[in-house]
Amino acid sequence: MVEPVGNHYVIARPVYSENAFNEEHEKVHRYHKTFWDHLKLYFSCSSQRVKKIALGLFPVVSWLPAYRFREWILSDIVSGINTGLVAVLQGLAFALLVNVPPSYGLYAAFFPVLVYFIFGTSRHISVGPFPVLSLMVGGVVTRLVPDDSAGIGNSTNTSAIDNERVMVAASVTFLSGVFQLLLGIFQFGFIVIYLSQSLISGFTTAAAIHVLVSQLKFMFQLPVPGFNKPFGIIYTLESVFSQITDTNIADLVTSLIVLLIVFVVKEMNDRYKEKLPTPIPIELLVTVLAALISHFVDFEKKFNVAVVGKLEEGFQAPVAPDVGILQKCIADGFSIAIVGFAVAFSVAKVYSIKHDYPIDGNQDLIAFGLGNIVGGSFKGFASSTALSRSGVQESTGGKTQIAGIVSSVIVLIVILAIGFLLAPLQKSVLASLALGNLKGMLMQFKEVHVLWRKDKYDCVIWVVTFIAAVLLGLDIGLATAVAFQLLTVVIRSQFPSCTVLANVGRSNIYRNRKDYTDIYEPEGVKIFKCSSPIFFANVEFFREKLITAVGFNPLRVLRKRNKALRKIRKMLKKGELQVTPKGLICTASPTYESDEELDNNRIEELDQPTIMTDLPIRINWATDLPPGITVPQVNIHSIILDFSSVSFLDFSAMTVLRKILKEFVRLDIDIYIAGGLLDKLERSAFFDEEIKPSMFFLTIHDAVLHILLKKDIASSPKLKLAEKSNPFPNPQLLVLIAGKGQEQ
């Protein structure tokens, strides 16, 4: 019964061990499903299950009939138009990252949106090209189809190279879609949990650096080959600066002007976003203005600048992926699949929390997988979601993926009708627009300082991810970052926090004894807490910390005691010792024997319990022993292990733990364990004659009270009186009386 008294509470209950508690309170025996039970359930078939699967596979069926047409349609149309215009420009700009003609970026901005409308679960993300993915696909493209090293540069040769590159981009996109689809079907959506926020932030920042460096050749209009290999970014910079004197001044000036305008207006959008009805579509305005100027001033002929050129009109027939290409880029396809989904799902999760609706990671994997398969079949490249584009769709009032359909209609109009208007646009303008979208990712450098103050492990993960992705490339860098992150988890779990606890305020609260002044530690009792799972990698660390906490090595003391007993038996046999009422008295000069002689080639016997039944007197290890016999003193009689934070023990840890506990038990030290794990240990046949389930208690306080009652009740009249008057004394009062008795 809990009785509130002001801001205190008073509890009166018996001291419970786990066994006593289970005897008094009947436990519900639950049936734990086996693997076969889950398998049968997964493949079972019923009308309800078919309906659930259908609604899960086609989420549009669940939300479209409930669409509030009058309330939402205008907002979705306005949002879709704004998002579509941005999608067109980003599709053209990000195609430069993939090293394919700009028109293919429009396909990447069109097909995945239609597929996600049917199969996706997020209502606010804008599906389409993403700079990080575009750069990763571009790395595969330049590796498999390098630039024309012969320098022929005629239109036929350039067209052939472009066609090859489009095929590579389409094939690796198709492959990444297959990986995403398979991961979604087999319910592997949880895989993104291995990509922490720190890792994603460091990776996207590194990708922004790669995007920045990759666009320099368009800003300076220099023939820079692609270097998709470790330290490729250094080779790229070397190539750029070695040709810096050949810079096309017109392209450079245009790029700097566009960058300045975009950054200034975007800064205004951020600063006055609450006052502006909608963000200023600066990308659209700059593109229209640049296209108009280019239309009336022939920059290509006058200043020899690179332009977008004629865009493909309409759609091409779908193509099958090249099997030879697929075999060469399996690892790239998998990394593109994981990164694309991780970024998209993290953005979708932000909006789902903000607008309070559920999303399904596995279903989104299927949606992105099908989107990339369809997009790759129509010669598009990998899609995810651009943070800026999704921000436009949400901030301009988008309610559902109807806005996505409207945006795809805008892209369709450009593909079918007005794409020719963008033909005279300079590529340097598109490069500047691509760089203008990197501000958010580059500003993530600020997180390093914050992470260092909050969690140094996360800060190190960010820095290592960034350096690895910048220097080794995005694919190898991502694998390195994930491996390093998992290594930090192993390191943190391998060296868990282990502390010695004490009673604080003479209550039932136990904390680290180093953190408080008003503490009470029962004499001869050590309370040791481990705050992590115990498994094969950290069980030895746990053992060392426990030995340090108690102040002695139990195995060493046990061996010393058994050696001492061997020597005492020999001395009694030789008559060198005499038993008296006061104990053992040495009657002759003892013969000193080395440890090797006492071992007598039977060292395994030294690890067994001390047996004194054959001796005429029981040895008290705390008193003076015969001359020549020394045994380390043990000043504790009980150890309480707080396992309330230990979530699991593996078999290796159980084996070592049982060995450790037996060593203490054989020294006549009582072991008590507070917390769970009793059921797991019983199922694992952990217990025997020395290690018993009775050592488990519900809480630390129960174990402490049990020890006080067991050890002090005979010597303390106050406790004896308290026990007679009340078999279940108030725990706080009992600890207080015991504490005063110890102090006296």
Secondary structure as UniProt FT lines:
FT   STRAND          2..5
FT   TURN            6..7
FT   STRAND          8..11
FT   HELIX           18..24
FT   HELIX           35..42
FT   HELIX           47..57
FT   HELIX           60..63
FT   TURN            65..66
FT   HELIX           69..98
FT   HELIX           103..108
FT   TURN            109..110
FT   HELIX           111..119
FT   STRAND          127..128
FT   HELIX           131..144
FT   TURN            149..150
FT   HELIX           155..185
FT   TURN            186..187
FT   HELIX           189..194
FT   HELIX           197..214
FT   HELIX           216..220
FT   TURN            230..231
FT   HELIX           232..242
FT   HELIX           244..246
FT   HELIX           249..271
FT   TURN            272..275
FT   HELIX           282..296
FT   HELIX           299..302
FT   HELIX           323..328
FT   HELIX           330..355
FT   HELIX           361..377
FT   TURN            378..379
FT   STRAND          384..385
FT   HELIX           387..395
FT   TURN            396..397
FT   HELIX           402..413
FT   HELIX           414..418
FT   HELIX           419..422
FT   TURN            423..424
FT   HELIX           427..436
FT   TURN            437..438
FT   HELIX           439..442
FT   HELIX           443..446
FT   HELIX           447..454
FT   HELIX           456..472
FT   HELIX           474..494
FT   STRAND          498..504
FT   TURN            505..506
FT   STRAND          510..512
FT   TURN            513..514
FT   STRAND          519..520
FT   TURN            523..524
FT   STRAND          525..530
FT   TURN            536..538
FT   HELIX           539..550
FT   HELIX           554..574
FT   STRAND          577..580
FT   TURN            581..582
FT   STRAND          583..586
FT   HELIX           595..599
FT   TURN            600..601
FT   HELIX           603..607
FT   TURN            613..614
FT   TURN            621..622
FT   TURN            627..628
FT   STRAND          638..642
FT   TURN            644..645
FT   HELIX           651..665
FT   TURN            666..668
FT   STRAND          670..674
FT   HELIX           678..683
FT   TURN            684..685
FT   HELIX           693..695
FT   STRAND          696..697
FT   HELIX           700..712
FT   TURN            713..715
FT   HELIX           717..725
FT   HELIX           731..743
//
